[in-house]
Amino acid sequence: MADAKVIPFDEEERRSLRAGAAGAGDAGGPSAAEAGESALERGLAFLRRRLTGEYEVDDFGFDRELTDEVLMPLLRPVFERYFRVDVRGIEHVPAEGGALIVANHSGTLPWDGLMAQVAVRERHPAERRLRLLAADLVFQLPVVNELARKAGHTLACAEDAQELLERGELVGVMPEGFKGIGKPFAERYRLQRFGRGGFVATALRARVPIVPCSIVGAEEIHPMVGNARTVARLLGLPYFPLTPTFPWLGPLGAVPLPTKWTIEFGEPIETDDQPPEAAEDPMLMFQLTDQVRETIQHTLYKLLMARRSVFF
């Protein structure tokens, strides 16, 4: 935003306010009325900054304040109460510096990417941010395009990914793409192809670790039992899902089922010990791509074996 003024956002103050609100009514904590008044003041200050343009966005369109004050509070109840996400291995995500988080993709609609963002932000001790790489289609849809940019998503291309990694950001990629998110329910938890290993080459060039991420629970939120390919072609979509509830129940049919999720981050695969020309070695890229894919697939099977129920 060319005319936006840069207003520093005090991270420590944000954490303190969140902790204060959570502890309202406790001994020594602010009363409910005081907490409500503080929230109202912050809300009015937020609206004033939005109306006057006195907020900061980066050159990818990421709006940190909007994400923290609006988008994350909307997603947090979905994460904590609706999908009841159990996060494991968060200590494998580096506390600082760049890293590439590679996850499986499923669920007909991309709730898994959003929940991974919340997991990193809410469960990591350093409250890190996950910048997701998204398909072209995301940035062609009205409203979705703007929200995705403001939430920190960027186009799934090597140049953008490498620049973010070199800035020390966490970057998330789901190499299965539409093949994963749009696969039929009968193929749930069977990983699709990971492409040609472009994400591995990007990590090698940026010399950052690759962190495998396995997500269980997303496959069952919209069980895709059919694909109306003719409708998909007419709408310019990669698929048009038919589920037990959609499109038969209209918009209500797009509400995901309240499955129980687990997100597990695996041990990092280091790349900084590779020579500079490693990114041009197709055999090495194939080996690392296969290693990441097999790690995620093995972890998915392990989590599924330990799961008591889809919903509990």
C-alpha positions as CSV (number, residue, x, y, z in Angstrom):
1,M,0.0,0.0,0.0
2,A,1.8,3.0,-1.3
3,D,0.3,5.6,1.0
4,A,0.2,3.6,4.2
5,K,2.3,4.9,7.1
6,V,4.5,2.5,9.0
7,I,3.3,2.2,12.5
8,P,5.4,-0.2,14.6
9,F,3.4,-2.9,16.2
10,D,4.5,-3.8,19.7
11,E,4.6,-7.6,19.9
12,E,5.3,-7.7,23.6
13,E,2.3,-5.4,24.3
14,R,0.1,-7.7,22.1
15,R,1.1,-10.7,24.1
16,S,0.6,-8.9,27.4
17,L,-2.9,-7.8,26.4
18,R,-3.8,-11.3,25.3
19,A,-2.6,-12.7,28.6
20,G,-4.4,-10.0,30.5
21,A,-7.6,-10.7,28.8
22,A,-7.3,-14.5,29.4
23,G,-6.7,-13.8,33.1
24,A,-9.5,-11.3,33.6
25,G,-11.2,-11.9,36.9
26,D,-8.3,-13.7,38.5
27,A,-6.7,-12.5,41.7
28,G,-4.8,-9.3,40.9
29,G,-6.0,-9.3,37.3
30,P,-8.2,-6.7,35.6
31,S,-12.0,-6.9,36.1
32,A,-14.3,-7.9,33.3
33,A,-15.4,-4.3,32.9
34,E,-11.8,-3.1,32.7
35,A,-10.9,-5.8,30.2
36,G,-13.9,-4.9,28.1
37,E,-13.0,-1.3,28.2
38,S,-9.5,-2.0,27.1
39,A,-10.7,-4.2,24.3
40,L,-13.0,-1.5,23.1
41,E,-10.2,1.1,23.1
42,R,-8.0,-1.2,21.1
43,G,-10.8,-1.9,18.7
44,L,-11.4,1.8,18.1
45,A,-7.7,2.4,17.7
46,F,-7.5,-0.4,15.2
47,L,-10.5,1.0,13.2
48,R,-8.9,4.4,13.2
49,R,-5.7,3.1,11.7
50,R,-7.5,1.1,9.0
51,L,-9.5,4.2,8.0
52,T,-6.5,6.5,7.9
53,G,-4.2,4.1,6.2
54,E,-1.7,4.2,9.2
55,Y,-0.8,0.5,9.1
56,E,2.0,-1.5,7.6
57,V,2.0,-4.2,4.8
58,D,5.1,-5.8,3.4
59,D,5.9,-6.0,-0.4
60,F,4.1,-9.3,-0.6
61,G,0.9,-7.7,0.8
62,F,1.1,-9.3,4.2
63,D,-0.8,-7.3,6.8
64,R,0.6,-8.3,10.2
65,E,-1.9,-6.3,12.3
66,L,-5.0,-7.4,10.4
67,T,-3.8,-11.0,10.7
68,D,-3.2,-10.8,14.5
69,E,-6.2,-8.7,15.4
70,V,-8.9,-10.1,13.1
71,L,-7.9,-13.2,11.1
72,M,-6.2,-15.2,13.9
73,P,-9.0,-14.5,16.4
74,L,-11.5,-15.9,13.9
75,L,-9.4,-19.0,13.2
76,R,-8.4,-19.7,16.8
77,P,-11.8,-21.1,18.0
78,V,-12.0,-23.3,14.9
79,F,-8.5,-24.6,15.7
80,E,-9.1,-25.1,19.5
81,R,-12.7,-26.0,19.8
82,Y,-14.0,-27.2,16.4
83,F,-11.1,-29.3,15.1
84,R,-9.5,-29.6,18.5
85,V,-6.0,-29.7,17.0
86,D,-3.3,-31.7,18.8
87,V,0.1,-30.3,17.8
88,R,3.2,-32.5,18.2
89,G,6.8,-31.9,17.4
90,I,6.6,-28.1,17.4
91,E,10.1,-28.0,18.8
92,H,11.3,-29.2,15.4
93,V,10.3,-25.9,13.9
94,P,13.4,-23.5,14.3
95,A,13.0,-20.7,16.7
96,E,14.6,-18.2,14.3
97,G,15.8,-18.1,10.7
98,G,14.3,-19.5,7.5
99,A,12.8,-23.0,7.2
100,L,10.6,-24.8,4.6
101,I,7.7,-26.7,6.1
102,V,6.4,-29.3,3.8
103,A,3.0,-30.8,4.5
104,N,0.4,-33.2,3.0
105,H,-2.7,-31.6,1.5
106,S,-6.3,-32.8,1.7
107,G,-9.9,-32.0,2.6
108,T,-11.5,-30.5,-0.6
109,L,-11.2,-27.0,0.9
110,P,-7.8,-25.8,2.2
111,W,-8.5,-25.8,5.9
112,D,-5.3,-27.7,6.5
113,G,-3.1,-24.8,5.4
114,L,-4.9,-22.4,7.7
115,M,-4.8,-24.7,10.7
116,A,-1.0,-25.2,10.1
117,Q,-0.6,-21.4,10.2
118,V,-2.5,-21.3,13.5
119,A,-0.5,-24.2,14.9
120,V,2.8,-22.5,14.3
121,R,1.6,-19.1,15.6
122,E,-0.2,-20.4,18.7
123,R,1.9,-23.3,19.8
124,H,5.5,-22.3,18.9
125,P,7.3,-20.7,21.9
126,A,8.5,-17.9,19.6
127,E,5.0,-17.4,18.1
128,R,6.4,-17.7,14.6
129,R,4.4,-17.0,11.4
130,L,4.0,-19.4,8.6
131,R,3.9,-17.9,5.1
132,L,2.1,-20.3,2.8
133,L,2.7,-20.7,-0.9
134,A,-0.7,-20.8,-2.7
135,A,-1.8,-21.8,-6.2
136,D,-2.6,-19.3,-9.0
137,L,-6.3,-19.9,-8.5
138,V,-6.3,-18.5,-5.0
139,F,-5.1,-15.1,-6.4
140,Q,-7.7,-15.2,-9.2
141,L,-10.7,-15.4,-6.9
142,P,-12.3,-12.1,-5.7
143,V,-12.1,-11.4,-1.9
144,V,-10.1,-14.6,-1.4
145,N,-7.2,-13.0,-3.3
146,E,-7.1,-10.0,-1.0
147,L,-7.5,-12.1,2.2
148,A,-4.8,-14.5,1.2
149,R,-2.3,-11.7,0.6
150,K,-3.1,-10.0,3.8
151,A,-2.8,-13.4,5.7
152,G,0.8,-13.8,4.4
153,H,0.2,-16.1,1.5
154,T,2.1,-15.7,-1.7
155,L,2.3,-17.2,-5.1
156,A,3.8,-20.7,-5.3
157,C,6.9,-19.9,-7.3
158,A,10.5,-20.5,-6.5
159,E,11.5,-16.8,-6.6
160,D,9.0,-15.7,-3.9
161,A,9.7,-18.7,-1.8
162,Q,13.5,-18.2,-1.9
163,E,13.2,-14.5,-1.1
164,L,11.0,-15.2,2.0
165,L,13.4,-17.9,3.1
166,E,16.4,-15.7,2.8
167,R,14.6,-13.1,4.9
168,G,14.4,-15.7,7.7
169,E,10.7,-16.5,7.3
170,L,9.0,-19.8,7.8
171,V,7.5,-20.9,4.4
172,G,4.9,-23.6,4.0
173,V,4.4,-25.6,0.9
174,M,2.0,-28.5,0.1
175,P,3.5,-30.2,-3.0
176,E,0.5,-32.4,-3.7
177,G,-1.4,-29.3,-4.8
178,F,-4.9,-29.9,-6.3
179,K,-4.1,-33.6,-6.7
180,G,-4.0,-33.9,-2.9
181,I,-6.8,-31.6,-1.9
182,G,-9.2,-32.8,-4.6
183,K,-8.6,-36.6,-4.4
184,P,-11.5,-38.9,-3.8
185,F,-12.3,-40.1,-0.2
186,A,-11.4,-43.6,-1.2
187,E,-7.8,-42.5,-1.5
188,R,-7.6,-40.7,1.8
189,Y,-4.1,-40.5,3.4
190,R,-2.4,-41.8,0.3
191,L,0.1,-39.1,-0.7
192,Q,0.0,-38.0,-4.3
193,R,3.1,-37.1,-6.4
194,F,5.3,-34.4,-5.0
195,G,6.1,-32.9,-8.4
196,R,9.7,-32.6,-9.6
197,G,11.2,-31.5,-6.3
198,G,11.1,-27.8,-6.9
199,F,10.6,-27.1,-3.2
200,V,13.8,-29.1,-2.4
201,A,15.8,-27.0,-4.9
202,T,14.5,-23.8,-3.3
203,A,15.5,-25.0,0.2
204,L,19.0,-26.0,-1.1
205,R,19.5,-22.6,-2.7
206,A,18.4,-20.8,0.5
207,R,20.4,-23.3,2.6
208,V,17.5,-23.8,5.1
209,P,16.2,-26.9,6.8
210,I,13.1,-28.8,5.5
211,V,10.6,-29.7,8.2
212,P,8.1,-32.5,7.2
213,C,4.6,-31.9,8.5
214,S,1.9,-34.6,8.7
215,I,-1.8,-33.6,9.1
216,V,-4.5,-36.1,10.1
217,G,-8.1,-35.2,10.3
218,A,-8.5,-33.0,7.2
219,E,-9.3,-35.9,4.9
220,E,-12.7,-36.4,6.6
221,I,-14.0,-32.8,6.8
222,H,-15.5,-33.0,3.3
223,P,-15.6,-36.6,2.1
224,M,-15.4,-36.3,-1.7
225,V,-17.4,-39.1,-3.2
226,G,-17.6,-37.7,-6.7
227,N,-16.3,-35.0,-9.0
228,A,-18.6,-33.1,-11.4
229,R,-15.9,-32.6,-14.1
230,T,-18.2,-30.8,-16.6
231,V,-19.3,-28.3,-13.9
232,A,-15.6,-27.8,-13.0
233,R,-14.6,-27.1,-16.6
234,L,-17.5,-24.6,-16.9
235,L,-16.4,-22.8,-13.8
236,G,-12.7,-23.0,-14.5
237,L,-12.0,-25.1,-11.4
238,P,-9.6,-28.0,-11.0
239,Y,-12.5,-30.1,-9.6
240,F,-16.1,-29.7,-8.4
241,P,-16.6,-31.8,-5.3
242,L,-19.6,-34.0,-4.6
243,T,-19.8,-34.8,-0.9
244,P,-22.6,-36.3,1.2
245,T,-23.7,-32.7,2.0
246,F,-22.6,-30.6,-0.9
247,P,-24.1,-29.3,-3.2
248,W,-27.3,-31.0,-1.9
249,L,-27.6,-28.8,1.2
250,G,-26.5,-25.6,-0.5
251,P,-24.1,-23.3,1.5
252,L,-24.8,-25.4,4.6
253,G,-23.2,-28.3,2.8
254,A,-19.8,-26.5,2.7
255,V,-19.5,-26.5,6.5
256,P,-16.7,-28.9,7.4
257,L,-17.4,-31.9,9.7
258,P,-16.0,-31.4,13.2
259,T,-13.2,-34.1,13.0
260,K,-10.4,-34.4,15.5
261,W,-7.1,-33.3,14.1
262,T,-3.4,-34.0,14.7
263,I,-0.6,-32.0,13.2
264,E,2.9,-33.4,13.7
265,F,6.1,-31.7,12.7
266,G,9.0,-34.0,12.0
267,E,12.7,-33.7,12.6
268,P,14.3,-31.1,10.2
269,I,16.3,-32.3,7.2
270,E,19.3,-30.1,7.0
271,T,20.5,-28.7,3.7
272,D,23.3,-26.3,4.7
273,D,25.9,-29.2,4.5
274,Q,25.3,-29.5,0.8
275,P,27.6,-27.9,-1.8
276,P,26.3,-24.8,-3.7
277,E,25.7,-26.7,-6.9
278,A,23.5,-29.3,-5.1
279,A,20.3,-27.5,-6.3
280,E,21.3,-28.5,-9.9
281,D,21.7,-32.2,-9.1
282,P,18.5,-34.0,-10.2
283,M,19.5,-37.2,-8.4
284,L,19.9,-35.4,-5.0
285,M,16.7,-33.5,-5.5
286,F,14.8,-36.8,-6.2
287,Q,16.4,-38.5,-3.1
288,L,15.5,-35.6,-0.8
289,T,12.0,-35.3,-2.3
290,D,11.4,-39.0,-1.7
291,Q,12.8,-38.8,1.8
292,V,10.4,-36.0,2.7
293,R,7.4,-37.7,1.1
294,E,8.2,-41.1,2.8
295,T,8.6,-39.4,6.2
296,I,5.2,-37.7,5.9
297,Q,3.5,-40.9,4.7
298,H,5.0,-43.0,7.4
299,T,4.0,-40.5,10.1
300,L,0.4,-40.4,8.7
301,Y,0.2,-44.2,9.0
302,K,1.5,-44.0,12.5
303,L,-1.0,-41.3,13.6
304,L,-3.8,-43.2,12.0
305,M,-2.9,-46.4,13.8
306,A,-3.0,-44.5,17.1
307,R,-6.2,-42.6,16.4
308,R,-9.2,-43.8,18.4
309,S,-11.9,-42.2,16.3
310,V,-12.4,-39.7,13.4
311,F,-14.3,-37.4,15.7
312,F,-12.7,-38.0,19.2
